[in-house]
Amino acid sequence: MADDRARFLGTGVKITLLVGLLIAAIPFAGSLRPSQNADELNHFERIDVANFDRNSSRVVDISPPKRWEEGDTTLVQPGRAWLVIRDNAGVFRVFGLPTWDGDILIGLKYWGQFEGYCHDLGPVSGTSIIDAETEIQCNDEDNDSYFFAHWRWTLEGKNISRVVVDMELVRSELQQDDLVIFDPVWNLD
């Protein structure tokens, strides 16, 4: 009788332990699934950079601005572009930029609004070598914005005067002749 009781208790402990492990494994297995934010990381674009010379830059438009009506109100959403810069060492930098009708929108840091438009954003005009000392600026000749002199950034996208917002550095990687750009914001539907 003592053997039956020990066997019964041993079986009961084993079953309880097995059920406990199973209950503990369910949340653990659930945590192994990709997070809901993982879809954002899967948004990427490829641009061919086989003919993209060192010490050069270009703006790539990726989505146009949108306008729509809701009642008596017209709502707007800026478009999006990438400023792609390749420096003297061959390193690519990609900055995500808001656009409106083909121009880059320049935002003020403290008021949360767009201050002006820039048609020609890139390394300082006349720069022949792009290195760590190179500045990015608006190269428009006829811009009459009050804050135009503050539209200057380091090659890492930090605003030099701290009056306008920093540029958003977008993750990218070079794969053979393609620059793969991981930008969760570009796919705004």
C-alpha positions in Angstrom: 0.0 0.0 0.0 2.9 2.4 0.7 4.3 1.6 -2.7 1.0 2.4 -4.4 0.8 5.7 -2.4 4.4 6.7 -3.4 3.7 5.8 -7.0 0.5 7.8 -7.0 2.2 10.8 -5.4 5.2 10.5 -7.8 2.9 10.4 -10.8 0.9 13.3 -9.4 4.1 15.4 -9.0 5.2 14.5 -12.5 1.9 15.5 -14.0 1.8 18.8 -12.0 5.3 19.6 -13.1 4.5 18.8 -16.7 1.4 21.0 -16.7 3.4 23.8 -15.0 6.1 23.6 -17.6 3.5 23.6 -20.4 1.8 26.7 -18.9 5.2 28.5 -18.6 6.1 27.6 -22.1 3.1 29.2 -23.7 4.1 32.8 -23.1 7.7 32.0 -23.9 6.7 30.5 -27.3 4.5 33.5 -27.9 7.4 35.9 -27.3 9.4 34.2 -30.1 7.0 35.5 -32.7 8.1 38.7 -34.5 6.8 41.8 -32.8 4.0 43.9 -34.4 6.7 46.5 -35.2 8.7 44.0 -37.2 6.6 44.7 -40.3 8.0 48.3 -40.3 11.5 46.8 -40.6 10.5 44.9 -43.7 9.7 48.1 -45.6 12.6 48.7 -47.8 13.5 50.0 -51.2 16.4 49.3 -53.5 18.1 52.0 -55.6 20.7 51.2 -58.2 23.9 52.9 -57.2 26.3 51.3 -59.7 26.8 54.7 -61.4 26.6 56.8 -58.2 30.0 58.4 -58.1 32.0 59.2 -54.9 31.6 62.8 -53.7 28.1 63.1 -55.1 24.5 63.4 -53.9 21.0 63.2 -55.2 17.4 63.6 -54.0 15.2 60.5 -54.7 11.4 61.3 -54.6 9.6 58.3 -53.1 6.0 59.5 -52.4 4.1 62.6 -53.4 2.2 64.8 -51.0 -1.5 64.0 -50.5 -4.5 66.2 -50.2 -8.0 65.1 -49.2 -11.3 66.6 -48.1 -13.1 65.9 -44.8 -16.2 68.0 -44.5 -15.2 71.6 -45.0 -11.6 70.9 -44.2 -8.8 70.2 -46.6 -6.2 67.9 -45.0 -2.6 67.5 -46.3 0.2 65.1 -45.8 3.7 65.9 -47.0 5.5 63.7 -49.5 8.8 61.9 -48.8 12.2 61.9 -50.4 15.6 60.6 -49.6 18.8 62.7 -49.8 21.4 60.1 -50.7 25.1 61.2 -50.3 28.2 59.2 -51.1 31.3 60.6 -49.5 34.9 60.4 -50.6 35.4 57.0 -48.8 32.5 55.5 -50.6 30.2 55.5 -47.6 26.5 56.2 -48.3 24.3 58.3 -46.0 20.5 58.5 -46.5 18.3 61.1 -45.0 14.5 61.0 -45.0 13.0 64.3 -45.9 9.4 65.7 -46.1 8.5 67.3 -49.4 5.9 69.4 -51.0 5.4 69.7 -54.7 9.1 68.9 -55.5 10.7 71.0 -52.8 12.2 69.9 -49.4 10.3 71.2 -46.4 12.6 72.6 -43.7 11.1 72.4 -40.2 11.7 74.7 -37.2 12.8 72.9 -34.1 10.9 74.9 -31.5 7.5 75.6 -33.1 6.9 72.3 -34.8 6.1 73.8 -38.1 7.7 74.0 -41.5 9.6 77.2 -42.1 10.4 77.1 -45.8 11.1 75.2 -48.9 14.4 74.2 -50.4 14.7 73.1 -54.0 18.4 72.3 -54.1 19.5 70.5 -50.8 22.9 68.8 -50.7 26.6 69.3 -49.9 27.7 72.9 -50.0 27.7 74.1 -53.7 31.2 73.8 -55.2 32.3 71.0 -52.8 34.6 68.6 -54.7 35.4 66.2 -51.9 32.7 65.1 -49.4 34.3 64.2 -46.1 33.5 64.5 -42.3 34.0 68.3 -42.5 31.5 68.8 -45.3 28.3 70.6 -44.6 24.9 70.0 -46.1 22.9 73.1 -46.9 20.2 74.6 -49.1 21.9 75.7 -52.2 19.0 77.8 -53.6 20.2 81.1 -55.0 17.0 83.0 -54.6 15.6 81.8 -51.2 14.3 84.6 -49.1 13.4 82.7 -46.0 14.2 84.5 -42.7 15.9 81.4 -41.4 17.8 80.5 -44.6 21.2 81.0 -43.0 20.3 78.3 -40.4 19.6 75.7 -43.0 23.0 73.9 -42.5 23.8 70.4 -41.2 26.8 68.2 -40.5 27.3 65.2 -42.7 25.6 63.2 -39.9 22.4 65.3 -40.2 22.8 67.5 -37.1 21.7 71.1 -37.6 24.7 73.4 -37.0 22.7 76.3 -35.6 20.2 74.2 -33.7 17.3 76.4 -35.0 15.8 73.9 -37.4 15.3 70.2 -37.0 18.1 67.6 -37.5 17.8 65.5 -40.6 16.6 62.0 -40.1 19.3 59.5 -40.9 17.7 56.4 -42.4 19.3 52.9 -42.0 20.7 51.6 -45.3 23.2 49.0 -46.5 25.1 48.4 -49.7 24.4 45.1 -51.4 26.4 44.8 -54.6 25.2 47.6 -56.9 22.0 48.3 -54.9 21.6 50.5 -51.9 18.9 48.9 -49.7 17.1 51.5 -47.7 15.1 50.5 -44.6 12.6 53.3 -44.1 9.4 52.5 -42.2 8.0 55.9 -43.0 8.1 55.8 -46.8 5.0 53.6 -47.1 2.4 56.0 -45.9 -1.0 54.9 -47.1 
